[in-house]
């Protein structure tokens, strides 16, 4: 054994304790850590002032060392070069994208995932598979899905949407009497995918699957909404030349708008299409009695995407994909190898996703579900919704800011009341980036900012701090 490996193995308990202390220190400082820390600038660049937005300078890659010096040396360099530059994305005021954190239980589950280092794809070594299937059953119940849906863990919403659309692609072949998994997408001819406000990952998935981005047809939405116009959708289905795919939204990224899933399912039954629901974070509305009606009809979908490293607050990367047609899923993703054995009626996970191998992602989800149950995760959801509503009210009351849509669940979409250019909005976001992180978007033809609440740590105090930071930054933005 290499001497540094041998030394680290001998000192592993002490080294793990050092890593634990570093992790505790990082997490303990999240509340006061700059959400987006000041980045190091090149020596020729003047130090930034608080009045000017800055662009992070890239860090030059270091050469690979011939002799590493062992784990302690790596910990020291990480602490010096990288840790100070990391954002507080695990913290309570990282409102960019839809980013959760990691609950204490999920963090422990993730540490133990790396410790056990299981590949849970084969029944030849079955415990990981059993744990994943139990966790999927818990999640299915959490989101109000019936036993008709089977599920698998994947890396994120993009992969969950890709898997769902891959199953839909196979269903199209079944309807047309061709075997897409064997003969390729050329056997299908032109495919139509209909959606009102499809997430960008849908077009990406269609590209990956060989269906092409142009397969996506945008259907008109309701006035002032991101929800699809049902009459327009029905016209598109009636005009379709052959079976097609409908992608419904249970929570759009800008305003968390919801399509009428029950009504779309009725259109599916009438016109014969595949119904995929992108419920990446909107599915969590099912946990709250006040908002569960938003996802009424989710169980009627043929396939469903839910992203877990968003509102379940498990570490990246983790999502789940549900479908009613596991047989088609196995037809797409089956992996033929003598050492795997036959697929059978209950396919191993190796036959259900693009990955032949994956870490035991389910363990972090199992831990947080087991530790806090339905009630604990319902409280996280309802506290996040309350935070979004409070920030929305504060923005609505702030001279110089304007809400662009009602706060339907956990996202606040707003802009400047006057001259809302991308540059001025970027300047506003930059000025508060040490206090809160917001991401740019475009809604109703206007540049905007959005704040997404999905972190288990976020409290009313974080909302007030964010609202105060926005109000304090406005005069300088107006003066620019």
NORPE-V840455 format. One record per pair of residues at least 6 apart in sequence whose ideal C-beta (glycine too) atoms are under 8 Angstrom apart, sorted by the first residue. I is the first residue (numbers start at 1). J is the second residue. If there is no record, write none. Layout:
BEGIN
i:I j:J
i:I j:J
END
This chain:
BEGIN
i:1 j:9
i:4 j:67
i:4 j:68
i:4 j:69
i:4 j:70
i:7 j:70
i:8 j:15
i:8 j:70
i:8 j:71
i:11 j:72
i:15 j:71
i:15 j:72
i:15 j:75
i:18 j:72
i:18 j:75
i:19 j:75
i:22 j:75
i:22 j:79
i:22 j:83
i:26 j:83
i:26 j:86
i:27 j:90
i:30 j:88
i:30 j:90
i:30 j:91
i:30 j:92
i:30 j:457
i:31 j:91
i:31 j:92
i:33 j:88
i:33 j:91
i:34 j:88
i:34 j:433
i:34 j:434
i:35 j:87
i:35 j:88
i:35 j:91
i:35 j:93
i:35 j:94
i:35 j:433
i:35 j:434
i:35 j:435
i:35 j:436
i:35 j:437
i:36 j:87
i:36 j:88
i:36 j:433
i:36 j:434
i:36 j:437
i:37 j:84
i:37 j:85
i:37 j:86
i:37 j:87
i:37 j:88
i:37 j:434
i:38 j:48
i:38 j:54
i:38 j:434
i:39 j:54
i:39 j:56
i:39 j:57
i:39 j:85
i:40 j:57
i:40 j:59
i:40 j:85
i:41 j:47
i:41 j:48
i:41 j:54
i:41 j:57
i:42 j:57
i:45 j:57
i:48 j:54
i:50 j:431
i:51 j:476
i:53 j:426
i:53 j:427
i:53 j:430
i:53 j:431
i:54 j:430
i:59 j:81
i:59 j:85
i:62 j:81
i:68 j:74
i:87 j:94
i:87 j:437
i:88 j:94
i:89 j:96
i:89 j:99
i:89 j:101
i:89 j:437
i:90 j:101
i:90 j:102
i:90 j:455
i:91 j:101
i:91 j:455
i:91 j:457
i:92 j:101
i:92 j:455
i:92 j:457
i:92 j:458
i:92 j:459
i:92 j:462
i:93 j:435
i:93 j:436
i:93 j:437
i:93 j:458
i:93 j:462
i:93 j:465
i:93 j:466
i:94 j:436
i:94 j:437
i:94 j:455
i:95 j:436
i:95 j:437
i:95 j:438
i:95 j:439
i:95 j:450
i:95 j:451
i:95 j:452
i:95 j:453
i:95 j:466
i:96 j:437
i:96 j:438
i:96 j:439
i:96 j:452
i:97 j:439
i:97 j:452
i:98 j:253
i:98 j:280
i:98 j:281
i:98 j:307
i:98 j:310
i:98 j:311
i:98 j:410
i:98 j:411
i:98 j:452
i:98 j:454
i:99 j:309
i:99 j:310
i:99 j:452
i:99 j:454
i:99 j:455
i:100 j:309
i:100 j:310
i:100 j:311
i:100 j:312
i:100 j:313
i:100 j:314
i:100 j:454
i:100 j:455
i:100 j:456
i:101 j:313
i:101 j:455
i:101 j:456
i:101 j:457
i:102 j:110
i:102 j:313
i:102 j:314
i:102 j:315
i:102 j:364
i:103 j:313
i:103 j:314
i:103 j:368
i:103 j:371
i:103 j:372
i:103 j:456
i:104 j:371
i:105 j:367
i:105 j:368
i:105 j:370
i:105 j:371
i:105 j:372
i:106 j:312
i:106 j:313
i:106 j:314
i:106 j:315
i:106 j:364
i:106 j:365
i:106 j:367
i:106 j:368
i:107 j:315
i:107 j:364
i:108 j:367
i:109 j:314
i:109 j:363
i:109 j:364
i:109 j:365
i:109 j:366
i:109 j:367
i:109 j:368
i:110 j:314
i:110 j:315
i:110 j:363
i:110 j:364
i:112 j:363
i:112 j:367
i:113 j:359
i:113 j:360
i:113 j:361
i:113 j:363
i:113 j:364
i:114 j:359
i:116 j:360
i:116 j:363
i:117 j:359
i:118 j:125
i:118 j:127
i:118 j:128
i:118 j:359
i:118 j:360
i:119 j:125
i:119 j:128
i:119 j:357
i:119 j:358
i:119 j:359
i:119 j:360
i:120 j:128
i:120 j:129
i:120 j:131
i:120 j:132
i:120 j:349
i:120 j:358
i:120 j:359
i:120 j:360
i:120 j:362
i:121 j:128
i:121 j:129
i:121 j:348
i:121 j:349
i:121 j:350
i:121 j:355
i:121 j:356
i:121 j:357
i:121 j:358
i:122 j:129
i:122 j:340
i:122 j:348
i:122 j:349
i:122 j:350
i:123 j:129
i:123 j:348
i:124 j:341
i:128 j:360
i:128 j:362
i:129 j:348
i:129 j:349
i:131 j:360
i:131 j:362
i:131 j:363
i:131 j:366
i:132 j:152
i:132 j:153
i:132 j:349
i:132 j:360
i:132 j:361
i:132 j:362
i:134 j:366
i:135 j:153
i:135 j:362
i:135 j:363
i:135 j:365
i:135 j:366
i:135 j:369
i:136 j:150
i:136 j:151
i:136 j:152
i:136 j:153
i:136 j:320
i:136 j:362
i:138 j:366
i:138 j:369
i:139 j:151
i:139 j:306
i:139 j:308
i:139 j:320
i:139 j:365
i:139 j:369
i:140 j:146
i:140 j:147
i:140 j:149
i:140 j:151
i:140 j:322
i:142 j:286
i:142 j:287
i:142 j:369
i:142 j:374
i:142 j:377
i:143 j:279
i:143 j:283
i:143 j:284
i:143 j:286
i:143 j:295
i:143 j:298
i:143 j:304
i:143 j:306
i:144 j:286
i:144 j:292
i:144 j:295
i:144 j:298
i:144 j:299
i:145 j:298
i:145 j:299
i:145 j:304
i:145 j:322
i:146 j:299
i:148 j:299
i:148 j:324
i:149 j:299
i:149 j:304
i:149 j:322
i:149 j:323
i:149 j:324
i:150 j:322
i:150 j:323
i:150 j:324
i:150 j:326
i:150 j:329
i:151 j:320
i:151 j:321
i:151 j:322
i:151 j:323
i:152 j:163
i:152 j:320
i:152 j:321
i:152 j:329
i:152 j:349
i:152 j:352
i:152 j:353
i:153 j:318
i:153 j:319
i:153 j:320
i:153 j:349
i:153 j:353
i:153 j:358
i:153 j:361
i:153 j:362
i:153 j:365
i:154 j:160
i:154 j:163
i:154 j:319
i:154 j:320
i:154 j:321
i:154 j:353
i:154 j:354
i:154 j:355
i:155 j:317
i:155 j:318
i:155 j:319
i:155 j:355
i:155 j:358
i:155 j:361
i:156 j:307
i:156 j:309
i:156 j:316
i:156 j:317
i:156 j:318
i:156 j:319
i:157 j:199
i:157 j:201
i:157 j:278
i:157 j:280
i:157 j:305
i:157 j:306
i:157 j:307
i:157 j:310
i:157 j:319
i:158 j:201
i:158 j:204
i:158 j:205
i:159 j:319
i:159 j:321
i:159 j:353
i:159 j:354
i:160 j:280
i:160 j:305
i:160 j:306
i:160 j:307
i:160 j:319
i:160 j:320
i:160 j:321
i:161 j:199
i:161 j:201
i:161 j:202
i:161 j:205
i:161 j:276
i:161 j:278
i:161 j:305
i:162 j:201
i:162 j:204
i:162 j:205
i:162 j:208
i:162 j:209
i:162 j:354
i:163 j:303
i:163 j:321
i:163 j:323
i:163 j:329
i:163 j:333
i:163 j:353
i:163 j:354
i:164 j:276
i:164 j:303
i:164 j:304
i:164 j:305
i:164 j:321
i:164 j:323
i:165 j:193
i:165 j:202
i:165 j:205
i:165 j:206
i:165 j:209
i:165 j:211
i:165 j:245
i:165 j:247
i:165 j:276
i:165 j:303
i:166 j:209
i:166 j:329
i:166 j:332
i:166 j:333
i:167 j:302
i:167 j:303
i:167 j:323
i:167 j:325
i:167 j:328
i:167 j:329
i:167 j:332
i:168 j:245
i:168 j:274
i:168 j:276
i:168 j:302
i:168 j:303
i:169 j:180
i:169 j:185
i:169 j:188
i:169 j:191
i:169 j:209
i:169 j:211
i:169 j:245
i:169 j:332
i:170 j:180
i:170 j:181
i:170 j:325
i:170 j:328
i:170 j:329
i:170 j:331
i:170 j:332
i:171 j:243
i:171 j:274
i:171 j:302
i:171 j:325
i:171 j:328
i:172 j:180
i:172 j:188
i:172 j:191
i:172 j:243
i:172 j:244
i:172 j:245
i:172 j:274
i:173 j:179
i:173 j:180
i:173 j:181
i:173 j:187
i:173 j:188
i:174 j:328
i:175 j:242
i:175 j:243
i:175 j:272
i:176 j:187
i:176 j:188
i:176 j:189
i:176 j:242
i:176 j:243
i:178 j:187
i:178 j:188
i:179 j:187
i:180 j:187
i:180 j:188
i:180 j:332
i:181 j:331
i:181 j:332
i:181 j:334
i:184 j:210
i:185 j:191
i:185 j:209
i:185 j:210
i:185 j:211
i:188 j:211
i:189 j:242
i:190 j:215
i:190 j:241
i:191 j:211
i:191 j:212
i:191 j:215
i:191 j:244
i:191 j:245
i:192 j:215
i:192 j:217
i:192 j:236
i:192 j:240
i:192 j:241
i:192 j:244
i:192 j:245
i:193 j:202
i:193 j:206
i:193 j:211
i:193 j:215
i:193 j:216
i:193 j:217
i:193 j:244
i:193 j:245
i:193 j:246
i:193 j:247
i:194 j:217
i:194 j:219
i:194 j:233
i:194 j:236
i:194 j:237
i:194 j:240
i:194 j:244
i:194 j:245
i:194 j:246
i:194 j:247
i:194 j:273
i:195 j:202
i:195 j:216
i:195 j:217
i:195 j:218
i:195 j:219
i:195 j:228
i:195 j:246
i:195 j:247
i:195 j:248
i:195 j:249
i:196 j:218
i:196 j:219
i:196 j:220
i:196 j:221
i:196 j:226
i:196 j:227
i:196 j:228
i:196 j:229
i:196 j:233
i:196 j:248
i:196 j:249
i:196 j:259
i:197 j:221
i:197 j:226
i:197 j:227
i:197 j:228
i:197 j:249
i:197 j:252
i:197 j:257
i:198 j:216
i:198 j:218
i:198 j:247
i:198 j:249
i:198 j:278
i:199 j:249
i:199 j:252
i:199 j:253
i:199 j:278
i:199 j:280
i:201 j:278
i:202 j:216
i:202 j:247
i:202 j:278
i:203 j:213
i:203 j:216
i:206 j:212
i:206 j:213
i:206 j:215
i:206 j:216
i:207 j:213
i:217 j:236
i:219 j:228
i:219 j:229
i:219 j:232
i:219 j:233
i:219 j:236
i:220 j:228
i:220 j:229
i:220 j:232
i:221 j:227
i:221 j:228
i:221 j:229
i:222 j:228
i:222 j:229
i:224 j:405
i:224 j:444
i:225 j:255
i:225 j:257
i:226 j:249
i:226 j:252
i:226 j:254
i:226 j:255
i:226 j:257
i:227 j:249
i:227 j:252
i:227 j:257
i:227 j:258
i:227 j:259
i:227 j:260
i:228 j:248
i:228 j:249
i:228 j:259
i:228 j:264
i:230 j:260
i:230 j:263
i:230 j:264
i:230 j:267
i:233 j:246
i:233 j:264
i:233 j:267
i:234 j:267
i:234 j:271
i:237 j:244
i:237 j:246
i:237 j:267
i:237 j:270
i:237 j:271
i:237 j:273
i:238 j:271
i:240 j:271
i:240 j:273
i:243 j:272
i:243 j:273
i:243 j:274
i:244 j:273
i:244 j:274
i:245 j:273
i:245 j:274
i:245 j:276
i:246 j:264
i:246 j:267
i:246 j:268
i:246 j:273
i:246 j:274
i:246 j:275
i:246 j:276
i:247 j:276
i:247 j:277
i:247 j:278
i:248 j:259
i:248 j:261
i:248 j:264
i:248 j:275
i:248 j:276
i:248 j:277
i:248 j:278
i:248 j:301
i:249 j:257
i:249 j:258
i:249 j:259
i:249 j:277
i:249 j:278
i:249 j:282
i:250 j:258
i:250 j:259
i:250 j:261
i:250 j:277
i:250 j:278
i:250 j:279
i:250 j:282
i:250 j:283
i:250 j:285
i:250 j:294
i:250 j:295
i:250 j:298
i:251 j:257
i:251 j:258
i:251 j:278
i:251 j:279
i:251 j:280
i:251 j:281
i:251 j:282
i:251 j:283
i:251 j:285
i:251 j:294
i:251 j:409
i:252 j:258
i:253 j:411
i:253 j:441
i:253 j:450
i:254 j:405
i:254 j:411
i:254 j:413
i:254 j:441
i:254 j:443
i:254 j:448
i:254 j:450
i:255 j:404
i:255 j:405
i:255 j:406
i:255 j:408
i:255 j:411
i:255 j:413
i:255 j:443
i:256 j:281
i:256 j:282
i:256 j:408
i:256 j:409
i:256 j:410
i:256 j:411
i:257 j:405
i:257 j:408
i:258 j:282
i:258 j:285
i:258 j:294
i:258 j:295
i:258 j:408
i:260 j:297
i:261 j:277
i:261 j:295
i:261 j:296
i:261 j:297
i:261 j:298
i:261 j:300
i:261 j:301
i:262 j:296
i:262 j:297
i:262 j:300
i:263 j:297
i:264 j:275
i:264 j:297
i:265 j:275
i:265 j:297
i:265 j:300
i:265 j:301
i:267 j:273
i:268 j:274
i:268 j:275
i:268 j:300
i:268 j:302
i:274 j:302
i:274 j:303
i:275 j:300
i:275 j:301
i:275 j:302
i:275 j:303
i:276 j:301
i:276 j:302
i:276 j:303
i:276 j:304
i:276 j:305
i:277 j:298
i:277 j:301
i:277 j:303
i:277 j:304
i:277 j:305
i:278 j:305
i:279 j:295
i:279 j:298
i:279 j:304
i:279 j:305
i:279 j:306
i:280 j:305
i:280 j:306
i:280 j:307
i:280 j:310
i:280 j:319
i:281 j:306
i:281 j:307
i:281 j:310
i:281 j:311
i:281 j:410
i:281 j:454
i:282 j:294
i:282 j:295
i:282 j:409
i:283 j:295
i:283 j:298
i:283 j:304
i:283 j:306
i:284 j:310
i:284 j:311
i:284 j:312
i:284 j:377
i:284 j:381
i:285 j:291
i:285 j:292
i:285 j:294
i:285 j:295
i:285 j:381
i:285 j:409
i:286 j:292
i:286 j:295
i:286 j:298
i:287 j:374
i:287 j:377
i:287 j:378
i:287 j:381
i:287 j:382
i:288 j:378
i:288 j:381
i:288 j:382
i:288 j:385
i:290 j:382
i:290 j:385
i:291 j:381
i:291 j:385
i:291 j:409
i:294 j:408
i:294 j:409
i:298 j:304
i:301 j:322
i:301 j:324
i:302 j:323
i:302 j:324
i:302 j:325
i:303 j:321
i:303 j:322
i:303 j:323
i:303 j:324
i:303 j:325
i:304 j:321
i:304 j:322
i:304 j:323
i:305 j:319
i:305 j:321
i:306 j:319
i:306 j:320
i:306 j:321
i:306 j:322
i:307 j:318
i:307 j:319
i:308 j:314
i:308 j:318
i:308 j:319
i:308 j:320
i:308 j:365
i:309 j:315
i:309 j:316
i:309 j:317
i:309 j:318
i:309 j:319
i:310 j:454
i:311 j:380
i:311 j:381
i:311 j:384
i:311 j:410
i:311 j:454
i:312 j:318
i:312 j:365
i:312 j:368
i:312 j:369
i:312 j:377
i:313 j:368
i:313 j:380
i:313 j:454
i:313 j:455
i:313 j:456
i:314 j:364
i:314 j:365
i:314 j:368
i:315 j:364
i:317 j:361
i:318 j:361
i:318 j:364
i:318 j:365
i:321 j:353
i:323 j:329
i:326 j:347
i:326 j:352
i:329 j:352
i:330 j:343
i:330 j:347
i:330 j:351
i:330 j:352
i:333 j:351
i:333 j:352
i:333 j:353
i:333 j:354
i:334 j:343
i:334 j:347
i:334 j:351
i:335 j:350
i:335 j:351
i:335 j:356
i:340 j:348
i:340 j:350
i:343 j:351
i:349 j:358
i:350 j:356
i:350 j:357
i:368 j:377
i:369 j:377
i:380 j:456
i:381 j:410
i:383 j:458
i:383 j:459
i:384 j:410
i:384 j:453
i:384 j:454
i:384 j:455
i:384 j:458
i:385 j:409
i:385 j:410
i:385 j:453
i:386 j:460
i:387 j:410
i:387 j:453
i:387 j:458
i:387 j:459
i:387 j:460
i:387 j:462
i:387 j:463
i:388 j:407
i:388 j:409
i:388 j:410
i:388 j:411
i:388 j:412
i:388 j:451
i:388 j:453
i:389 j:407
i:390 j:460
i:390 j:463
i:390 j:467
i:391 j:407
i:391 j:412
i:391 j:451
i:391 j:453
i:391 j:463
i:391 j:466
i:391 j:467
i:392 j:403
i:392 j:406
i:392 j:407
i:392 j:412
i:392 j:414
i:394 j:463
i:394 j:464
i:394 j:467
i:394 j:470
i:395 j:401
i:395 j:402
i:395 j:403
i:395 j:412
i:395 j:414
i:395 j:467
i:395 j:470
i:396 j:402
i:396 j:403
i:398 j:467
i:398 j:470
i:398 j:471
i:398 j:474
i:399 j:417
i:400 j:416
i:400 j:417
i:400 j:418
i:400 j:474
i:400 j:478
i:401 j:414
i:401 j:415
i:401 j:416
i:401 j:417
i:401 j:470
i:401 j:474
i:402 j:414
i:402 j:415
i:402 j:416
i:402 j:417
i:402 j:420
i:403 j:412
i:403 j:413
i:403 j:414
i:404 j:413
i:404 j:414
i:404 j:415
i:404 j:443
i:404 j:444
i:404 j:446
i:404 j:448
i:405 j:413
i:405 j:443
i:405 j:444
i:410 j:452
i:410 j:453
i:410 j:454
i:411 j:450
i:411 j:451
i:411 j:452
i:411 j:453
i:412 j:450
i:412 j:451
i:412 j:453
i:413 j:441
i:413 j:443
i:413 j:448
i:413 j:449
i:413 j:450
i:414 j:448
i:414 j:449
i:414 j:450
i:415 j:425
i:415 j:446
i:415 j:447
i:415 j:448
i:415 j:449
i:416 j:424
i:416 j:425
i:416 j:428
i:416 j:477
i:418 j:478
i:420 j:446
i:420 j:447
i:420 j:448
i:421 j:447
i:422 j:440
i:422 j:447
i:424 j:477
i:424 j:480
i:425 j:440
i:425 j:447
i:425 j:448
i:425 j:449
i:426 j:440
i:427 j:477
i:427 j:480
i:428 j:449
i:428 j:470
i:428 j:473
i:428 j:474
i:428 j:477
i:429 j:437
i:429 j:438
i:429 j:439
i:429 j:440
i:429 j:449
i:431 j:469
i:431 j:473
i:431 j:476
i:431 j:477
i:432 j:438
i:432 j:466
i:432 j:469
i:432 j:470
i:432 j:473
i:435 j:465
i:435 j:466
i:435 j:469
i:436 j:451
i:436 j:462
i:436 j:465
i:436 j:466
i:436 j:469
i:438 j:449
i:438 j:450
i:438 j:451
i:439 j:449
i:439 j:450
i:439 j:452
i:440 j:447
i:440 j:448
i:440 j:449
i:440 j:450
i:441 j:447
i:441 j:448
i:441 j:449
i:441 j:450
i:442 j:448
i:451 j:466
END
